[in-house]
Amino acid sequence: MAIMPPSHSAVLRAEDGLPLNSSAQPVRTWISILTFAVVAAAGTVLRFLFIARKPFWFDESFSVEVARLRWHDFLRLLWWREANMSLYYLLLRGWLHFGFAPFFVRSLSVLCSLATLPAIYWLACKLFDRQVGMIAVALLSCNAYSIRYAQEARSYALFLLWATLSSGFLVAWLREPSLRNRRGFVLANVLAIYAHLYAVLLVAVQWLSVRLLQGKKDGGWRRNHSGLQRAWIETGVAALPLLTFVAKTGAGQIRWIARPGLRDLLDYWKHLAGNGGWLLLLLYGAACLAATLPWRGRLRFRMPAEWEAWRLQFLLIWLVFPVALTVVLSLARPVFLGRYLIFCLPPLIILAAAGLASLRRGWMVLVCLAIMLFFSLQGTVSYYNHDFDLERDGSAAAANYVYDHAQPGDAILFHIAEGRIPYEFVGGLRAGDAKGGVGPGPAIIFPRHGDRLDYRDVTGKPTMEVLRSAADKCPRVWVVLMRNEVAGYADATTRMLNQAFGGAFPEMQQVQFPQVEVRLYSRR
């Protein structure tokens, strides 16, 4: 029987296909509150622990410098180049008024990640019951993938929060089609899209899942369905500026993404499961299988769907469809990147929680959960010591090196304009300036459109005229090179720089950092 809204009441009937046990809408008992508080406290400790141990890398420095731009430059840069993640940049802009230390900057993501714990509890309770909700919170609190991006000054934790809330409001709307739930659904979807553009894949997941409910065409369902149609139209209208930006800029901003291979897919699933290796991934797979096996005869992905089958179909589509679609699209233009698909973590967590809750004995649930949490904590400890999904560049270390060894009268230029971003961030950090500007250091030759970072200073490469002028006028020039190799060979800008500076400066010193090279050209 299809899920249908009531005709004359906001209370769902059993014959509509939804269970009416009280656990579907959890009662806030002292036991549940205490349990949640203990689990949330553990998640809080794990997210704040060693939060400042890892150095800021380029993307994090970029977030801070975008947020520090003057309003004119900030808005121009968003529209011209960085509309994606604009919600995070806006929140970070306000956050920086209260602190500028790396610990504080990353704390914004920690708070978003912690807010996801009650959000996933709410969603799991709407789909299943309190037991599944509490298990889901426990699994998410120790998940290394969630913790890793809770300690990143980027929008991924914010994206995960709004994606979870969006699906929660969708389920709430299906259970009780009220104006409040529809508005919450629209707001969460819009904010998820402005947190990260890949949220449009979540909207596609929701649309596909709701299609499975279109069984009986009575008046109640038509009213329910028309309400969702209006919600999606409102979402599209609200997201129109971002969609216009995408139409204007195309896929140029993600042209650096490599085409995924089988190893990339396997690594993605291992990371999503919590960085605990194959064993933890197999445990998650077994738990998900335990949740779906009892309904294998009904999981036919056709209309209409019963509630018990639909909730599993929804989670499976959410878990698999975005990954499968981005992999297929990557055959033409690479668009698959693991961290962009972090919003697929909630269905994995909830499916695994439902599988554990389906075990017959309570002690079996506790033992299996304890084993999964043990390997999840191992994955988290491993993350504290080593990143597991990317290699951080040494852009901040390179900037510190330049500031430490520069002399009065030195100049500096960047092989690509974006290379100035970490230099600005480190300079502001050293000067204790959260509003923009850098501490004493070499004068910037390129890119430079003013005394402070300008929206035009994040793109382009130096011309031969700029290089020759620097060679003629400056006794010592620092050069920072990032991503300057193509297929193992120096790119055109590096070759041009070698030509311009090679004869003008008799001395050249090189220092190598991860993915960054610093050169000092001097006449003595």
N, C-alpha and C positions, 0 to 999 in steps of 0.2 A: 504494500500500500504506500502511496506517495506521501511525503510530508506535506501537510496542508494546514493553513492557518485556520483558526476557528471562525465561524460565521458571525457569532454574536458576542464573543467573549475573548478576552486576552489570555485565558487559561487554556492550554492545549489539552485535548482529550486523548485518552488512550487509543481510541479507534483511529486517530489521525496518524498513528505510527510512532509516537514518542512515548517513552516510558515516563510514568508519573511518580517514580520513587523520589523521595526527598533529597537523595544524594545528587540528583541532577542539578539542583540549586542548593549548594552546600550551606549548612547552618554553621555560623561562626561560634563553635564551641571553644572552650578554653583549651581542650586537648589539641584541636586542630591549629589554634592560634599559636600555642607553644611549640608544636612540631614545626610549623612554618617558620617561626621566629628562629629556631635553632638552625634549620637548614639555610635560611636566608643569611644568618650571621656567618655561617661557614662560607657561603658564596661571597659575602662581602670581604672576608679576610683573604680569600683566594684571589679576588680581583684587585685588592689594594696591595697585596704582598708583592714586593719587588717591582712596583709599578714604574719606578724611575731607573731601574737597572739597565734597560735597553736604551741605547742612544737614539735620539731623534733622527729619523732618516728623511729623505727628501720630501716624501708625501706629507709627513707630519709638519715639517717646516713650511711647506706650501699652505697647509690649512691655516696656520697661525698668521702667515704673512698676508694671505687674502683677507682674513678677519681684521687685520690691523690697518688695512688701506683706508684712506679717507673716503667718505661716503660716495663722492663723485666717482672715484676710481673703483671702489668696491662694486657699485651698481654697473658701471661700464664693463668691468671684467666679467661679472656674472653673465651679462647679456652677450658679450662678445665671445667668451670662451668657457666659463666655468659655471654654467647654470646647473649642471648636475651637482648634487650635494649642497645646493644653495641653502636648504633649511639648516644644515649643520653649520655652515659658515656664518649664518645669521645668529644662531644660538651661541657659537663660539665668540662672536664679536662682542656680545654682552658679557659672556663669561670672563673674558680677558680683563674686564674692568676690575675684577676682584683678585686677580693674581696672574703671574706670568711664568712661574716656575714650571718645569716639565711635569712635576707631580700634579700640580693643580690643573694644568691644561688637559692632561689625560683623564683627570677625575670626572670631567663632563661625560666621557664615554662610559666610565664606571657606573655613574648614576643611571644612565640609560640602560645599561646591562642589568643592573639590579632591579630596575622597574620592570624588566621583562620577566622576572621570576613570578610576581603576582599575575602578570598578564598571561603567562602560559598556564598557570594554575587555573585561572578563570576559563580559558579556552578548553583545557582538558576536562574541567568539570562540566562545561556546557556539552561537550561531546560524549563524555563518559560519566565519571563520578568523582567524588572527593579522593578516593584512594589513587585513582589514576593521576589526578591532579597533583597529589603530594609526591608521588613517585617521579612525575615529570619535573617538578621543581628540584628534587634531589639530583636527578640526572643532569639537568641544565646547570645547577649551581657548581658542579665539578667538571663540566665539559671544557676541555682545553681550548676548543675553537671559540667558544663564547668568551672565555677568559682572555684569550689572545687579543681579540678585537675590542674587549672592554678596556684594554691598556693601549689603545691606539688612538691618536688624535685625528681620527677620520670618522666618517659618518656611519660605519658599518653597525655599530651597536645601536645607534638611533634607528637605522633602517630595520634592524631585527625587531626592535620594540614595536614600531608602527605596523610592521607586517603581521606580528602576532595579534595586536589589537584589532587590526582590520579583519582578520579571519574570525576573531572572537565576536565582533559585532555582526558579521555575516551570519554566523550560527545563531546568535541571539535574535537576529531579525527573522530567521526561519522558524524559530521557536515562538517568538512573540513579535509580530510585525507592527511595531510601534514607531511613531515618529522619532522618538529618542534614539532607538536602535538604528534607524535609517540615517539619521544625521551623524551618529557616531561612526557608522560604516563609511559614509562619504568622507568625513573629516580624516579618519585614519587612513583611508586609501590615498587621499590627496597628500597628506603629510608624508606617507611612505614614498610616494613618487618624487616629492621634492627632497626627500632624504637620499634617495638613489633612484635613478631612472629605471633600473631593472625591476622596480616594483610593478611596472606594467605587465610583467610576466605573472605576477601574483594575481592581478586583475583578470588575466586570461585564465588562470587556474580556477578562480572563483566562478567565472562565467561557464567554463566547461562543466564544473561540478554541479552548478545549479541546473544546467540542462538535463542532468540525470534525474532531476525531480519532476520533470514535466510529464506527469502521467495523466491523471484525471484533469479535465479542462472545465471544472466547475467554477462558479463565480468566485469562491474563496481563493482558489489558486490564481485565478486571473488577477485578482486584486493584489495578491502577494507578488506575483511576477511583475506586474506593472510598476509596483513600488521599487523593485530592484532595477528595473529598466531606467526609471527616473534617477535612481542613485548612481548608476553607471554614467548616465548622460551628465549629471552634475559633476561627477568626478572628472569626466573628459573636459568639460568647460573650465573647471578650476585648474586643470593641468595644462590648459592650452598654451600658456606662455612657454612652458618647458618643452612641449611637443613642437612648438614653432621653432624654438632654439635647435632642436634636433634636426628638423627639416632644413634649417638654414646651414648648420655646420656639418651635417652628415656624420659618418663614422670616423672622421679624422682624429677625434680625441682618443680613440682606442685603437689606432692603427698599430700600436706597439705590441698588442696582444698576439702571442704566437698561436699557431694552429695546434689544438690539443691532440695528444696521442693517447693510446690506451693507458700508459703509465700515468699521465695527468689525471685521467678519470679515476683510476684506482687510488691515487694519492688524495684526490678530493674526498672520496668517501671515507678513507681512513682519517683524514683530518676532521671531517664533519663529525665522525663518531667520537672524536676526542683525543686524537694523537696517541692512542694506546696500541697501535700496531694492528696486525691482522687478527689477533685474538679478540681484542675489543670490538673490532668491526664484525667479526663472526658472532659475538655475543649479541650485538645489536640486531644483526640479521636474524638470529634465532628468535629473539624477543618479538621482532616485527612479524615473523612467520607465525609465532604463537597467537598473535592478535588476529591475523587474517585467516588462518586455516579453518577455524570453525565456520567461517562464512564463505568458504571457497566456492560453494555452489551458487551463491548469490552475487558474487563479484563479477558480473558479466558486463559491466560498464554500458548498460543500456537502460532505457527508460521504461517504466518508472522504477525507482529504487526505494526500498524500505529504509527506515532510519538507521537500523543497525548496520546494514550494508553500505548505505550512503556515506556515513561518517568515515568508514574505512576507505571507501573510494575517494573521498575528498582528500584525505591525508596522503593516499598513494599518488594521486594526480599531482598534488602539491609537492611531493617529494621527488617525483621522477620527471614530470613534464618539462619544467624549466631547464633541467640539465639536458634532457634529450633534445629539446628545441635548440638550445645554444650550440650543442655539438653538431647538429645537422646544419645550422646556419654557418658554422665555422668552416664547412667545406667550401663555401664561397668567400666569406669574410670572417676571420677569426673573431669571435665574440665571447668565447667561453673563458671565464676566469673564476677560480674557486671562491675568492672572497666576495665577488659580486653576487654569488648565489648563496650567501650566508642565510638568506631568508628561508631556505629549505631545511634549516635546523629544527624548527618547531615540530613539523610532521614526523621527523625521525624520532625525536624525543618522545612525543606523545604516543606514537605507534609502539615503541619499545616499552613505554610505561604501561600501555594497555595489555601488551603481551605478558609482562610480569604480573600484572594484577589478575590475569586469567588463570594463573596457577592455582591448583586446588587447595593447597595448604598454605597457611600463613607463614610458617617457617621457611617454606620453599621460596616465597616472595622475598623475604628478608635476606636469605642466603644469596639468591641470585642478584638481588639489588646490591648487596655488599660487595660481591665479586666485581660487578660492573663499576661500582664507585671506586673500588681499589685500583682497577686499571685506568679509570679516568683520572684519578689523582696522580698516578704514575705519568700519564701523558701531560698533565699540568706541570709537574715537577720538571719533566724533560723540557717543556717549553720555557720555563724560567731560565734554563741554562742555554738553550739553543732554539732559535726560531725554526719552525717546521714547514712553513709554507712560502717563504720568500727569504732572500738574502738582503739584509739592510745595507744600503750604501754607506760610504764613509764621508758623506758630504759635510756633516757637522764637524767631524774630526779634522777634515781638510781646512774648513774655515777657521777653526781654532788654531791650527798650525800657522796659517797666514797671519792672524792677529798676533800670535806670540813671537813671530820672527820678522815682522815688518819693521821698516825703518822710516823716519820722516822723509817725505818726498817720494815714497813708493807709490806706484799706481797698480791697478788690477783690472783685468778684463776676463770675461767668461766666454768660453768656447761656444756655449749656447746660453741664451738669455736666462733660461730657467735656473742656470747655475748660480745666479745671484741670490736666489731665494734662501738657501741655507746660510749664506754669508750674512744676509740681513737678519735672519733669525738669531744666529749666534751673536752678532754684534749687538742686537737689542737685549739679548740675555745678559751679555757681559756688562752692558751699560745700565741694566735694570730698567729699561724703557719698554713698557708694554704698549705704547701708543704709536710707535714707529720711529725709524731712525736707527743708526748704528753707533757703536762706540768708536774711539779713535782707531784708525786703520788706514790702509792704502786707499787712495782716491780712486773711485770707480770711473773707468773710461767707457766700458760697454758692459751691459746696456745702461744708459743713463738719459733720462728725460727731465731730471730735476734733483733736488736735494734728497727727496724721499722717494721710495718705491712708487712707480707709476704703473697703471694698468697696461701700458705699452711695454713695460720692462720685463715681460714674461714670455716674450716670443721673439724669434729672429736670431741671426748670427752676425758676427762682425764682418764688415767689408774689408777689402784690401786697403782702401783709403784710411779706415780707422786704424788698421794695424800699422801702416807705414807712418801715420802721424804719431802713434805711440812710440814707435822705434826711433823717430827723430827727436822727440821732445823729452822722453823719460829716461833717467839713468838706470832705473830698476823697474821691471814690470813683472808682476805676478800674473800667471795664466792658470785658470782652473778649467780642466777638461772633463766632461762627463759624456758617457755614451758616444765616444768619438771613433768607434770602430764599426765598420760594416764588413761582415763576412771575414773578420780577422785582419782587415786592412784599415789604415787611417782614412777617415773621411775627407771630403774636399776641403772643409774648413781647417782641419789640422794640417793638411799639406800646404795650404795657403799661409797659415801661421808660420810653419817651418821656413817657408820661402821668405817671408817678410822679416822674421826675427833672426834667421840663421846667420846672415851676414852683418846685421846691425849690432848684435850683442856677442862679444867673444866668449862669455861664460853663460852656462845654463845648468841649473841644478834641478833635479827631479825627485819628487817624493810620491810614492804610490799609496793610495788608500783604496779600500774596496769600491770598485767601479768609478773611482775619481783619481785623477792625476793632477798634481800641483807642480808647476814649473816656475822657476825664478830666473828671469833673464836679466843680466847685469853687464855693465861695461867695465867692471873692475873685479 
